[in-house]
Amino acid sequence: MPRMTKKTFQTLQDLAACVGQEVAVSDWITITQAQVNQFAEATGDHQWIHVDVERAKAGPFGGPIAHGFLTLSLLPRFFETALDVVESRMGVNYGLNRVRFMSPVPVGKRLRARMKLLTAEPIADDGIQMTWEATIELEGAAKPACVAESVVRRYR
């Protein structure tokens, strides 16, 4: 499948002008069992529905699924593949407002995120605080895997 076109903005003000709009769509990311296992190791969440492939096949999802927090932790990667601001030296995650995990993510399936800019407000040190609605789509599913409000600070 072809890559999405990465949106490039010259300045933070150019990006801030997009409040209320869907700004970008990320590339698809395939969830692998290796990623799920690494996430389990990093977090200590070794629940069988994630890491025991054979047992998970007989479980409620018909196979292993990604951790909800693994799906959420992909937000920086989604942003990286979806948009860039030329005159921004750095961005930092500032937090989350609301997060909902709406569909399980089977290993082997693909995810992408649609990013809608909800707010953009100036902050100290020549920056902007933005609130994004990230809708993480599960390829072929009727409902998203996750919908989250992500608060990000970018600095010029």
C-alpha positions in Angstrom: 0.0 0.0 0.0 1.4 3.5 -0.8 2.7 5.8 1.9 0.5 8.7 2.8 1.7 12.1 1.9 3.4 13.8 4.9 2.0 17.3 5.6 4.7 19.9 5.9 4.2 23.3 7.5 6.8 26.0 7.5 5.9 27.5 10.9 4.0 26.7 14.0 1.6 29.5 13.1 0.9 27.8 9.8 -0.1 24.6 11.7 -2.1 26.6 14.3 -4.2 28.0 11.5 -5.6 24.5 11.0 -7.6 24.4 14.3 -10.9 22.5 13.7 -9.6 20.5 10.8 -8.3 17.1 10.1 -4.7 18.0 9.5 -3.0 14.7 8.6 -3.3 10.9 8.3 -0.3 8.7 9.2 1.2 5.8 7.4 -0.1 2.3 8.3 1.8 0.4 10.9 1.6 -3.4 11.1 1.4 -4.8 14.6 3.7 -7.8 15.1 4.0 -10.4 17.8 7.6 -9.3 18.4 6.3 -5.7 19.2 3.7 -7.1 21.5 6.3 -9.3 23.3 8.8 -6.4 23.6 6.0 -4.2 25.0 5.2 -6.9 27.5 8.8 -7.1 28.6 9.1 -3.3 28.9 5.9 -3.0 31.0 5.6 -6.3 32.8 2.2 -6.9 31.3 2.4 -10.6 30.3 -1.3 -11.3 30.1 -1.9 -14.4 28.0 -4.2 -12.7 25.5 -1.1 -10.7 24.4 1.9 -13.1 24.7 0.6 -16.8 24.7 -0.1 -17.3 21.0 -1.5 -20.8 21.3 -3.8 -20.1 24.3 -4.9 -16.8 22.7 -6.1 -18.7 19.6 -8.7 -20.4 21.8 -9.5 -17.2 23.6 -12.1 -14.5 23.1 -10.3 -12.7 20.2 -9.2 -15.8 18.2 -5.6 -14.9 18.6 -3.2 -12.6 20.4 -4.0 -8.9 20.6 -1.9 -5.8 21.2 -1.9 -4.1 24.6 -4.2 -1.0 24.5 -1.3 1.0 25.8 0.9 -0.3 23.0 -1.6 1.1 20.6 -1.5 4.4 22.5 2.3 4.4 22.6 2.4 4.6 18.8 1.1 8.2 18.8 4.6 9.7 18.4 5.3 7.4 15.4 1.9 8.3 13.9 2.7 12.0 14.3 6.2 11.5 12.8 4.9 9.9 9.6 2.0 12.3 9.2 3.4 15.8 9.7 6.4 18.0 10.1 7.0 21.7 11.0 10.2 23.0 9.4 10.7 25.8 11.9 10.2 23.7 15.0 13.3 22.6 16.9 11.4 20.0 19.1 8.1 18.7 20.3 7.2 17.1 23.6 4.3 15.0 24.8 2.5 17.0 27.4 -0.2 14.5 28.3 -3.6 13.1 27.4 -7.1 14.3 28.1 -9.4 11.4 27.2 -8.5 8.0 25.9 -10.8 5.2 24.8 -9.9 1.7 23.5 -12.8 0.8 21.3 -11.7 -2.3 19.4 -9.1 -5.0 20.1 -6.0 -4.9 17.8 -5.2 -8.4 16.5 -1.5 -9.2 15.9 -0.8 -8.9 12.2 -3.3 -6.1 11.6 -2.5 -2.6 10.6 -3.2 0.7 12.3 -3.0 4.3 11.2 -4.1 7.6 12.8 -6.2 10.5 11.6 -5.1 13.7 13.4 -7.6 16.6 14.0 -6.2 19.7 15.6 -8.7 20.8 18.3 -6.7 23.7 19.9 -3.5 25.6 19.5 -2.4 28.1 22.1 0.8 30.1 22.5 3.0 29.2 25.4 6.3 30.5 26.9 9.6 30.0 25.1 8.2 30.6 21.7 6.0 27.5 21.7 2.5 26.3 21.0 0.4 23.8 23.0 -1.8 21.8 20.8 -4.6 19.4 21.6 -5.1 16.7 18.9 -7.9 14.2 18.5 -6.1 11.1 17.3 -8.4 8.5 15.8 -6.4 5.3 15.5 -8.1 3.2 12.8 -7.9 -0.6 12.6 -7.8 -1.5 8.9 -11.0 -3.2 7.9 -12.8 -2.6 11.2 -16.1 -0.7 11.6 -14.9 1.1 14.8 -11.5 2.7 15.6 -9.0 0.8 17.8 -8.6 3.9 20.0 -9.6 7.6 20.1 -7.4 9.8 22.2 -6.9 13.5 22.9 -3.2 14.1 22.8 -1.6 17.3 24.2 1.6 18.2 22.5 4.0 21.2 22.9 6.1 22.3 20.0 8.8 24.9 20.1 10.4 27.1 17.5 
